[in-house]
C-alpha cells in the first residue's frame, strides 16, 4: 500500500476481506501490509460473512446463496459469474475460529469476534502489538 508504516489508527474492511484471503496466494502479503500500515495499538475491523454454527441456519444460508443470490444477483447485475463467486466464497470461507486464528498468525493481538444474523455475518477485530 502506498502509505508509510505505522500510519493509521484503524483499518476497516466490509465484505471484501474474502477477496483478500479466500484461496488467494497473496493472502499473507496482504495481511502483513495491513499490519504494517497500522500504528502500534491500531485496530483492524472486519465485517464479513461467516459460517453459521447452527446446522439448520447454515443449511438455510447455503440454500439462499445458491438459489437466491446467484440467480437474482446475476440477472439484476448482468454478471452471474460474480455472484457465483460470492456464493462459493461465502460458503467455503473461514468459520469464526479459523478467521480468528488467521489474524493471530498474521501478527494481530486481542483478536475478537461477534456473530450476527445467526452467524451469517461477523464482526472481527484485531490490534497491532504496541511497541
N, C-alpha and C positions, 0 to 999 in steps of 0.2 A: 504494500500500500504506500502511496506517496506521502506518508506522514512520518514525522520523526518519532523515535522511540519515546515511550512514557509521555504521550501527548494527550490522551483522552481519559476523562474520569469514568466514562461509560461508553460501551459499545452495545447497541441493540440490534437484534435481527428478528424479524417477524415472518414466519412461514417461508423462509428462504434458507434456513440452516441445512435442510435436507439437500439442497443443491450444492452446498459446500462440502458435505460429508458423505452422502449416500453413494456408495460404490465409486467414490472419487479418489483417484490415485494421488491427488494433491491435498487430500484432507489434512494431513499433519502439517503441511506447509501453511495452509490457510489458518489453522488454529494457532500456530506459532506466530503468525503475523498479527492476529488479533491480540494475543498476549503481549507481543512486542509494543504495540501502539498504546496499550493501556498504561496509565500511571500506576505505580505501586499502590495497592489498595483499591485500584479501579475495578469496576464490575462489568462483566458480560451478562446481558439479559437476553434470553432466547424465548420466543413464543413459537411453538412448533407442534405439529401433530405428534401423537404418541400412540402407544398400544394400550387399549383399554384392558385393565386387569381382569375384569369380569368377562367370562367367555361368551355370555349372551350379548352383552354390549359390543364386544369385539366382533362377533359374527354379524350383528346388525350394521356396524360401521363398515366392514368389508363389503357387505351386500350393497350398501349405499354407494360406496366408492365405485363398485363395478357397474351397477345398474342405474345409477342416477348421475353421478359425477361425470363419468366418461361420455355417455350419450348426450346428456343435456349440455354439459360444458363444451363438448365437441361441436354440436350444432350451433350453439349461440356464438362461439368464438370463431368457428371455421378451422380450428386447429385441434382435431381429435387426438393427434399424437401427443400433444402437450398434456391433455387430460388423462391419456393412458399412462404417461409417465407419472403424473401426480398420483393417480390411484395406486400404481405399482410401488412408487417410493413411499407413500404413506402407509401402505400395508406392510411393507418389509423394513421400514425404518426402525431405529433402535427403540427398545422399550425404555421405561423410566430409569431403571438401574443401569442399563448399558450406556445410555447417554450421559448419566452422571459419571460413570467410570471413564468414558471417553474424555470428558472435561478434566477429570483428575489426572489422567495420564498425560494430557496436554500441558499440565502445569497449573491448572486453576485450583484454588483452595476455597474452602467454605462453600462447596457446591450444594445447592438446594434444588428442590423441585416441588411443584404443586400441580396436580392434575385438575382439569376442568371437563365438563360435559361427559362425565363417566370415564374419563381418561382419554378421550379422543384428542384433546389438546393439552399441552402442558406449558408451564412457565418454569424455566430452568435458569439458575443464576450461578455464577462463579466469580471469585475475586482473584486478582493478581496478588501474589505474595508481596507484602510490604518489605522494602529493603531494610 
